[in-house]
């Protein structure tokens, strides 16, 4: 069970989060606050482990970004805001996700799943099959920020074809460019599972919605043939079973 707290100075926004959480069987909303100061006191003193905090940014009493700096690193923050300009600051703070109001239940569910995957990975349960995928759905409006060289680049997930790893670097292959990032492939595997990316090889993560064809031991995306290794074959097989059952 994932324990959550929601903080927003708009009651309507809290009501939406409350209703969405009711539709998820393994997520519990412990408390909802319009006062960020009271929320911080509750989280600091709570006897329960708080896994996820939904946090608005533009609040009258305290800015959400300032508040987030007081939380333990064990707490996974999902920003909920009507202001897209704060997305870059969210990236720099290493928050789980950034929900732009108004957001759908499907988008909300993906943010929750992303937080779960990060928590399971930190608990060492990723290898136990705990990383889960949601039904195939193109990530039309979703994006991530990555640091490439001396700049931070916004990457639209719908445009990512596959991600190639080599040591401590990865190359993100999109429909229009290649972006090199100082990061390991495991990081992206954990981050992107809920967006229908799967790992098929120790060196490759692919976007399911960009697959053109599948042959024995290979996946074709555009003009590139990518190998499916024995260790990750079950990932692809599970996808095929869900698609054609």
Buried (B, 14 or more C-beta within 10 A) or exposed (E): EBBBBBBBBBEEBBEBBEEBBEEBEEBBBBBBBBBBEEBBEBBEEEEEEBBBBBBBBBBEEBBBBEBBEEBEEEBBBBBBBEEEEBBEBBBEBEBBBBBBBEBEEEBBBBBBBBBBBBBBBEEEEBEEEBBEBBEEBBBEEBBBBBBBEEEEBEBBBBBBBBBBBEEEEBBBBBEEEEBBBEBBBBBBBBBBBBBBBBBBBEBBBBBBBBBEEBEEEEBEBEEBEBEBBEEBEEBBEEBEEEEEE
